[in-house]
């Protein structure tokens, strides 16, 4: 069975909430990445050349937290993104298992509710962030809820919600036993339909918490390498906007 991470209408999968690009905030959309305006020839040195340099520096020293559901690609994309940013990568689930010395499923069984579980294990995210001023961390599906969410808001980081279609997520579904060991399972058409329904239900369930992410990356149609590259571009725009605001303030 798949590892559950938080209570939801569907107890089988934990897919992410889909967050379409909003016309009110186009900078958060991979397909609406604004370019820096042309630099006046009279501006020497060029302010925007400086911003590009600062943007590259900023992207390499930030904490990037990836949120999304199981099998959306957080770990695979996160490792590639970390390599591009020259930063260490951490899978929070793995770090939690290492910290407590037991699998996620066994650890969750010790708590009556997902809220209590997240409150207990959030200390691992806190310690990781304290030890790493720059890193890429793949959060669990409930990474922006309850204790996780409150902690993330206190950390200097950029959160990126990775989004994909239910069909693409279904194609990536993996199964693990109670000790987090991968197991092979061929789904029947009936089971595929069941999981597809679960994915759609969880998309609705997680929509509210995923709206809290700083950025939203829709990776539909992209492979892992392309997805990492597009998220890096999105981060660059985000950093550029931050640096631009800072420059205007100064």
C-alpha positions, 0 to 999 in steps of 0.5 A, a space after each residue: 500500500 502507499 504511505 499515507 501522510 495526512 488525513 484526507 477524503 482518500 486514504 490511499 494516495 496523497 496527490 497535490 492540490 492543483 494550483 492553476 496560474 492566476 492572472 492576478 499573480 502571473 509571475 508564479 506561472 512557468 508559462 508567464 515568466 516575465 523578462 527583465 526590461 531592456 536596460 537604458 544604454 545610458 545606464 553604466 553599469 547596467 542595473 539589470 546586468 547587476 540584478 541578473 548576477 544577484 539573481 544567480 547568487 541568490 538562487 544558490 544560497 536559498 532554501 527551496 522547499 518542494 511540496 506536492 503529493 507522493 509520486 508527483 516527482 519531488 524527490 527526482 526533480 529535487 535532486 536534479 534541481 539541487 545539482 543545478 543550484 549546487 546545493 544539498 538535497 534532502 527528502 524529509 520523509 527519509 530524514 524523519 525515518 533516519 531520525 526516529 529509526 523507523 518507517 513513516 508508516 510505523 511512526 504514524 501508527 503511534 499517533 492518533 491523528 495526523 496533526 500530532 504526527 506532524 507536530 512531533 516530526 516537524 523538529 526534523 525539518 527545523 534541524 535540517 533548516 538550521 544546519 543548511 542555509 542553502 538546500 533543496 528539501 522535498 516535503 511530504 504532501 502535508 508539508 504546508 499544513 499544521 505544524 509543518 506549515 507554521 514552521 515553514 512560515 518562520 524559515 527563510 525559504 522559497 516554497 514551490 508547489 509542483 503540479 501535474 495532471 492526475 493521469 501523469 501522477 497515476 503513471 508514477 505511483 509507487 508502492 511500499 510495505 510497512 518498512 518503506 521497502 518498494 514493492 512491485 504491483 500491477 494495477 488492474 483497470 479497476 484499481 487504476 480507476 480507483 486510484 484516479 478517483 483518489 487523486 482527484 479527491 486529494 487535489 481538492 483536499 490539498 488545494 487550500 494548503 498548496 495555495 500558500 506556496 510562493 511559486 507554482 510549477 506545472 510540470 505536465 508534459 516535461 521530463 524530470 530534467 526539464 522540470 528542474 530547469 523550469 523550476 530554476 527559471 521560476 526561482 530566478 524570476 522570483 529572486 530577480 523580483 526580490 532584488 528589484 524590489 530591494 534596489 528600488 527601496 535602496 
